[in-house]
Each structure stands twice: as C-alpha cells, then as structure tokens.
Amino acid sequence: MASRVTFVAAARNSPLLAERFDDDRPLDQGGWDEVRRVVPDLLPLAAADLRYCSPTPRCRATGDALGYAPLAQLALRDCDMGRWRGLTLGEAMAREPQAVDSWFADPRGTPHGGESLLSFIVRVGGWLDTRPVGDGGSVVAVAEPSVIRAALVYALNAPPATYWNLDVHPLSAVTVTGGTGRWYLRIEGVRSQPSRA
C-alpha cells in the first residue's frame, strides 16, 4: 500500500494582491473566519499518522485551529526570496522588472539573491520523499500555497515551469500517494447521494 500525504493550504493573512514574498504575518480576521467555516470538512485529517506544517505563523495557526497540533518543518518553508522578501510581486516588478522576468523564465536563476525555483522544488520534494510512514501511512501538512505548488511539480515529475500554472487557494487540500520518487496526484470526487424517486 502507498503512503498518503495530504497538503492543506494555510488560511489567508492578506488579500491576494497584497501577498508578500516570504510573508510571516499571522492570520487576518478573514483567515480566522475561513478556518472556522471549514473545520468540519478538514478536521478528519487530524487522524493522520503524522501532522506537519510550514514554519510560518499562519500555517501553525491554521493547523492548530483545525485540530492537527502540527510539528513545524523547516524543509516546508517558503522559497527564500532574498532581497525581495517582504515585497509584493507588483513592488518587485516596479523595482526590478528585468530581474522578475528573468526569475519567471529561468528555474535555475536567483536574480533576487535567494533560492532558485528549481532548488525550492527539490527541497520540498526531498521532504516528501523522506516522510517516515510505512505502507498505508498517512500524513497531513499545512503549508504555504507556494510549497504545495512545489510539491505537486515534484510529485508529478513535471517541468519546473509548471509551477507557474498551478493555483492553490487558501484552505484547499490536495493529496499525493506513493513513495520515494514515485508519487501520484489523487483527486477525490464528491460522493453523490442516492436520488429519491
């Protein structure tokens, strides 16, 4: 039996256009309200054999509010954005438009002086491959959307540019199954109720 790793995206801490690179702010009121609404749906994941989170305040708070009591994992930290840390994408574009274009185009590039996209994907994938669960074991990890995107690129063995085509919404969940170097995306449908005639 394959291991099962479910990633849950942290609740928001700012409106989408105000999101900042390497953001370490706590949940905003909207984020807390969203968590309260989804607790009934995501609480069953607390039964996982292992429960982790990215080391950011919003991931820890999301995991705790969902009843996971997760252990922070340094390997699940956001991509190191160097001198762009704390900036929005718009602010980075206004300051260094060519560097931002280069960052989007070259997965090995580090125009911000931090971590390359490829290194980020490999780091997150290395964490995924080393989860200490046996066959049939389950893991839940509350992470930044960027970390989940990196994990999916790694799990699917997709080209690094695929990272830019993935959209991860706050409090969404995605599951990969498998094991070291061989992961599969698991998409679960809603079970329909039998119709009453």
N, C-alpha and C positions, 0 to 999 in steps of 0.2 A: 504494500500500500504506500502511496505517496504522502509526503508531508504536505500540509496545507498552511499557507501564510496569507492572512487577510490584512491588507493595509486599509486603515481608516484615515481619511484626510482630516486634519485638525480643523476645528471651527475657526471662523474668521476673526481677525483682530483689526480689520480696516476695510473700507470699501475697495473693490477690485482695483480701481485706478490709483489708489493711494498705497498699494502694496509696495513694500520696500525690500531690497536685497538684504539677505541675512537679517531679517526682521526678528527682533527678540522682545517685542511688546506683548503684553498679556492679552487675553480675550477682551473684546469690547462688549458692550451690552448686547448688541445684536448677536454676537457669537454665543454668549451665555443663553440667550433666548432660543437660538437654533439647537443647541445641545439639549436643552430641556424638552424640545419637541421630538427629538429623535431617540431619546433614551430607550423607549420601549422597543424600537427596531434594532438598535445596536447593542443593547445590554446582553443579549445571549452570547455575544462574542467574548464576554468576560469568562466564559467557561474554557477558554483556550488553555492549553498546557503551559504556554509561555506568553507573557504580555509585556510589550516593549513600547517605547516612544522615542521620538526625536528629542534632543535635549532643550528645546525651546520652551519658554513659559506657556505658550498657547497649546503646545502638544501635551505637556504634562497636565495642564488644567483640563483639556478635553478628555484625556484618558482617565483622570480621576473622576470627573463628572459622569463618565459613562460606566463607572464601577470597575475599571480594569486594574487600578493600582499598578501602573506600568513602570518598568525599570528603564531609565533613560540609557540610550545607546549612543555613544559618541560617533560611531560609524554612520548613524542616521541623521547627522547634522546636515544642514543645508549646504549648498555649494559655497565655497569660500570665494566671495566676490571682490576681494582685495580692496582697492580704493573706492569701489562703487558701493561698498557696504553702507547701508542706511539710505541709499538713494532709490527713487522710483526709476522705472525704465525711462520715463519721459525726461527726468533730470539727467540721467546718464547720457541720453541721446542729445540733449541740449549742450552738454559739456564736451562730449567726445563722440560725435556722430560716426566718424570713420572707425573708431575702436569698437563701437557697438555693432556696426555692420560686420566687422571682422569676427567678432565673437559669435554672431549668428552663423557665419559662413564656415568657420574653421573649428571643428570639435576639439582640436588639439591646442587651440590658441588660448592665450591668457592675457589679452590686452588690458585687463583690469588689474593685473598683477597678482591674481589669486589662483584658483584651481581651474583647470580646463574642464570642459563639459565631459570629455572622454574619461578623465581621471575621476570625476564625480560619479559617473555611471559605473565604472569599475569598482570604486569604493563601496557603493551601495550594493552592487551585485556580489561583492565579496562577503558582505554581511549576510545577504540572503543565502549564499551557499554554505555558510558555517553555522546555521541555526542548529543547536543540539537537540533535535527531536527525532525520535525514531519513526519507523514506518507508521503512517496513520496519525502522527502527532499534529497538533495544531498550534499556530502562533497568531497573535494579533499584534499589529504595530500601528500606533497612531503617529503619523508623520506629516511633514510639510508636503504640500502638493508637488513641489519640485522633486522631493525624494521619491515619491510614488511614481512620478514620470520616469525618473532614472531607473527605478526597479523594474518597471514594465519594459523599458527599452532593453535592459539586460536580460530579463526573463524570456523575452521574445527573440533574443539574438538579432535585434533589428539594427539598422544603421543608426549611428548617433543622431543624425538629422531628424529622425523620427520623434525625438524628444520634443521638438517644437510643434508637432502635430497632435500632441496629447493634451487633453483638457481635463483637469481634475478639480472638481468642485468641493467646497468645504463639506465635511461630514459624509462624503461619498465613500463607498467601500468597494474594493476590488480584491479578488483572490487569485493567487497563483498556486499551483500544485506541482509537485515533483520533488526534485532533489538536486544536489550539486551539479551544475552545468546543464541541467535538463528540466526546464520549467515550462509550464503551460498556463495560459490565461484561462480562468474559469469564469464563465458568465452564467449567472443563475437567473432564470426567469421567474416571474410571479406565478404561483400555482393558482389556477382558476378554480373557483368554487363550482361544484356541480349545479347545473341550472335546474330550477324547479319548474316542472311543466304543469 
